[in-house]
Amino acid sequence: MSTEAPRLIRSIRLLDAAEDRIKAEFTAPPPPERSLKTPALLELAKEFQPFAVVLTNNAPLKGKDVEALPDCVKLVSTVSVGLDHLDLPALHERGIAVSNTPNVLTDCNADLSMMLILAACRRAAEYYTLMKNGWHHGLGMGGMLGHRVTGKRLGIVGMGRIGQAVAKRARGFDMTILYHNRSRLSAAEEAGATYFEKLEDMLPHCDVLTLHMPGSPSAPPLMNSQTFSLLPKGSVFVNAARGSLVDEDALIEALESGHLFGAGLDVYRQEPNPNPRLTALPNIFMTPHAGSATIETRTAMCMLALDNVEALAKGLPMPSPVTP
Ligand SMILES: O=CC(=O)O
C-alpha cells in the first residue's frame, strides 16, 4: 500500500494556515495564483491525478464536468455549506464522495443577515452615500427616516441552523419571530416563534422577510411578483442565502414601486457582476456574497475541508459528509 500523503488539488488558494497544512500533510501542486474555473480545474485533475478535489462555487461541477473527472478522484470537498454548484447525483453515481463545511459558518452568516436587516430598515446605504458625497444640509425632523427594528415581525424562511441563529439574534432586538420551514421545530427550538406551514400564509404578517434555505438554480424562484405582492407595503426583504431564490426583476419592481421599503442582499443571480439595475437602486444595502467572510470562519472552513480529505484518505468517517 502506498504511503504517499493523500493527493489533492484545489481550485483556489486557501488561507495560510490551511496552505501550511497542505504542505505538511498532503501531496499537492502549488496553490493557484488566481482561482481556477472548472475547465482549468479539470485539466489539473487529469494531469495531477488527485484523490481529492477541494473547491468552492467558483468552479461548479455539473453533469459533463463530473464525467470528466479522472477515476482516481474519490472526494469532492467543497469549502462552502451550499451545494448548488455540484451535481450530487452524478458525483454519487460515480462513487465520488462529497463533503461540505456546515456549522462553522452559521454564526457569521447569521451576523451578516442581522447586519442586512438593520441596514435595510435604517437606510444604511443611503446614509453612507450621503456622507461620502458630502453632508451639507441637515435632514430636518422628517428627512430620510428609517424603520424602528424593535418590535417588528421577522419572517424567516428556512429554520435550519442559520435561520435559528438569525432568530436568536433578532430576539435580542425584541423582534417577533415567524417562520416557514419544511417541518415544524420542537417547542424548545421554536422558542416562541410562530410556525406557518405555508409561505403564502406567513408573508402578509412580515415586516421583514429573510431567506435561509438552500438554492437550486433549476427550480423556479421562491420570491416572484406574486410572493412579493403578499408582503405588506413598506416591508423589508433580506437574502443572504442564494440569488437563485429570487426573481430579481420582480424584486426591482417591488423596490421601485415602493411596495418594499428596502432590501439587504448578499447574494445575486449573477455573481460577480450582479444586475446593474439592482446596484443602481438607492434603497438596497448590498454585500458581495460575504456571509462567511471572516478570518475565523474562513480558516475553520478551509481546515474542515482538509479534515474531510484526511478522514476519507484514512478510511475514517468524514466530519461533514454530504449523504446521497
Ligand atoms: O454561500 C456560502 C456557502 O455556501 O458557504
The ligand as an SDF file (V2000), in Angstrom:
LIG
                    3D

  5  4  0  0  0  0  0  0  0  0999 V2000
  -22.5510   30.8130    0.4630 O   0  0  0  0  0  0  0  0  0  0  0  0
  -21.7660   30.3070    1.1960 C   0  0  0  0  0  0  0  0  0  0  0  0
  -21.6490   28.9000    1.3940 C   0  0  0  0  0  0  0  0  0  0  0  0
  -22.3820   28.1340    0.7610 O   0  0  0  0  0  0  0  0  0  0  0  0
  -20.7870   28.5070    2.1970 O   0  0  0  0  0  0  0  0  0  0  0  0
  1  2  2  0
  2  3  1  0
  3  4  2  0
  3  5  1  0
M  END
$$$$
